[in-house]
Amino acid sequence: MPKTKPFDENLNKYELWFKNYKAVYESELEAIKIITKIPDNAIEIGVGSGLFSFPLGIKKGIEPSAVMAKKAIQRGVEVISGTAESIPCKSLSIDYVLMVTTICFVDDVQKSLNEVYRILKPGGSFVLGFVDKASPLGEVYLEFKDKNIFYKDAVFFDTKELLASLKYSGFVIEKINQTVFGMLDEIKSKQQPIEGFGKGGFVVIHAIKPEK
């Protein structure tokens, strides 16, 4: 069952986080933006209120929370109600799929990744952004997640776990970026991402559906 209640009831708090941690937000956007070109035929799964799709130029999204979807629509994003485990898109129809901090909220990770693989065209890109639980920042998130209204019911993963799941679904890993170095309150300006994982709290994986 989609974990939408905290987002339905706390939209303003959700939006405020990105204002309070503007440099962190800008760092995450940069890590996504530069990992690969975003084509017109792109969609975000778990689009939320459109805070990533809108600045990245992604015009379509899937979102189970009606409250978040309404805000994304106000930002100009076309939103379809749905979940990552059952994406309402035709097979082989999309060139690029983005999923940002959504994987920790899905009910079935492997089914969600299989769905992304299904809707992508051969050669299509899947960009997955998430908080790496094995990073210093991830360890803090784990320690305090029970007190956080949004992450209370989240299940965090480390990069190696998600790489294994992506490969199991059939994806080929193209590149990995990491950013958000240090604790959130310490970050006052946009950081440039570096390749790899293990240091940055936010990791972005670019995976490709192989040509057949």
N, C-alpha and C positions, 0 to 999 in steps of 0.2 A: 504494500500500500504506500503510495507516495507520501513523503514526509513534508507536507506542505503547511501544516498548522503554524509553526513558528514564523514562516514567511508571510502567511496570510494575515497574521495578527501583529506583525512588527515591521511592516514595510519601511516606515520612517527611520527606525533604528538601523535597518539594513543599509539604507541609502546614506545615513549619517556616517557609518563606518568608512565608506569610501571618501567622504569629505575629510574626516579626521585623519585618515591615513592616505592622503592624496599621493604622496611620493611612492608609497607601496603599490597603490593602484596603478600609477603611471609606469612603474617598473614591470608589473605583471603584463600590462598592455604591450609594452615594448618587447618583452620576451616572446609574446605570441606573434606580434606583427612581423618581426624579422626572421622568424624560423622558416617561413615559406610564404610565397605570394598567395593572397586570398582572391579567388576568382569570383565572378558574379554569381555563379550557381553554388552558393554556400548556405549552410544552415547551422544554427547553434542549438544543441540539445541541452535543455535546462537553461533557457535564455534568461530566466529571472526577470529583472526589471529593465533589461536591455543595456546594462552598463558596460558590457563588453561588445555586444553586437553593434550597437550604435556607433561608437567611435572607430570600430574596425571596418565599418561599411557592410556588415552582414545584414541583409534585409529580411531574413526569415528565421523563425525560432520555434522550438517546441517547449512547452511549459505546462506543468500540471497545476500550478497555483494560479487561480483566476485573478487574485489581487496583483501578483507580480506581473502577470500577462497584461493586465490593463495598463500598468505603468510603462511596460515595454512598447505597447501599441502607441501610447502618447509620445514616445520617442521616435516613432516612425517605423517600428519593426512589426512585420506581419507575424502574428503568433497563432500557432495551432495547438489546441489542447492535446496533450499526450505525455507519455513517459518514455524513458530511455529503453525500457524493456519491450516496448511495443511502439516503435516510431511510425507515425502515420504518413509514411512516404513510400513510394514505389521502389521496388528493387532496382538497382543499377541506375539511379536517377540523379544522384548528387555528386558534385566534383570535390566538395570540401565540407568536412564536418568539424565543428568546434565544440568542445565540452570543457568548461572551466569550473573547477571546484564543485562539480556535480557528481562525480564518480563516488564520493564518500556518502552520498545520500540515496543512491539507488538500492533497490532490494536485491537485485541479482546482477553482479558485475559482469560475469561472463556472458549472460544473455544480452546485456546492454551492448557490450563490445561486438557480439555477433550481429546485433541489429545494425550497428553502424557499418559493419562490413557489408551487410546485405544491401543497404541503400546506396553505398558508394559505387561509382563507376570504376572499372579497372583503371589503375593508375591514379585514382583519387586519393586525396589527403585527409587524414584524421589527425587533428591537433588536440591533444589532451593536456590540460593544465590542472595542477593539483598541489595541495600541501603535502610535502614528503614527510611522513611520520618519523623517518630515520634522521632527519636534519635537526639541528639545534632548535630551530623554530617549531618544527613538528613535535618535538618532545615537550615543548611548552604547551602547545595546543592540546596534546594528549593529557597533560597534567591537569589542565583547567577546563577541559571540554564539558564536564558534568555541570559546570556553573555557567556555561554559555548557552543562551537561548537558541542559537542556531545550530551549534555543533553538538548539542547534548546527545542527539540520537545518531550522530555521524559515525561512520567507520572509516578510519584513516588507513592509508596504504603507504608502503615505501615503494620507491621507483622499481626495484627489482621484482617485486610482486606484480606490478602492473605491466612491466615488460614481458614477463612470462605469460600473463593473461592475453596481452595483445598478440603475441606470437602464436598462442594456442588458437586464437580466432582466425589466424591466417595472415596477419599484418607483417610487413617488413619494416623494421625501424630505420628511419632515415637520419634523424638527428635528435639530440636532447639538449635543451637549454636550461639554465638555472639562474634564479635571481632572488631578491629579498635576502640580502646578507646582513645578519644582525637582528636584533629584536625590533619589533614594529615601532616602538616609541623613539628609537635611535635613528630611524631613517627619515631624513629631512629633504632629500633630493632624489630625483629619479636615478636608479642604478642601471648600468648597462649589463645585460646578461652575459654569461660565459657558458661555454659548452660543458656538457657533462652533468653530474649530479653528486650530491653528498655534502655540499657546502650551503647551497641556497635553500631557503624554506619553500620556495615555489618553483616547481619543475614543469617544463613544457616538453612533451614528447611529440615529435612529428613522425607519424607512421603512415605507410602507403599500402593500399590494396594492390597487390601485384597485377601486372598485365597478364592476360592469359591468351 
